Amino acid sequence: RMSEGADAIDTVIANSVAEADKPRWKEYVETDFTPFDPVIKRTEATVQTPNGDVFKVAKGATKVVLEMCANKADCNDVVLG
C-alpha cells in the first residue's frame, strides 16, 4: 500500500524501520483495507501474519481510535492528557 500514496504519518513510520527489518513486511498480507472515511474519521486494515494469525490496524482521529481500544479506560488520561 505504501507505493499507492503514503501520507506523512505513513512515511515517518516507514522511514523509522531499520533497513534490515523492512523485508519482513513482505511476510505480512493485507487481506482487507478501508480507506480513510471522514464520517468515521479513520482508516483500517486487516493483516495476516506469517503463521496465519489475523489482526487489525487503524489510523485516525485520536478519540476515535482510543474508543476502539479494549483498555481505553486505562489509557484515556495518558492519551488525552
PyMOL commands that set and color helices and strands:
alter all, ss='L'
color gray80, all
select helices_A, chain A and resi 2-4+8-16+22-27+62-68+72-80
alter helices_A, ss='H'
color red, helices_A
select strands_A, chain A and resi 29-37+42-48+54-60
alter strands_A, ss='S'
color yellow, strands_A
deselect
rebuild
show_as cartoon
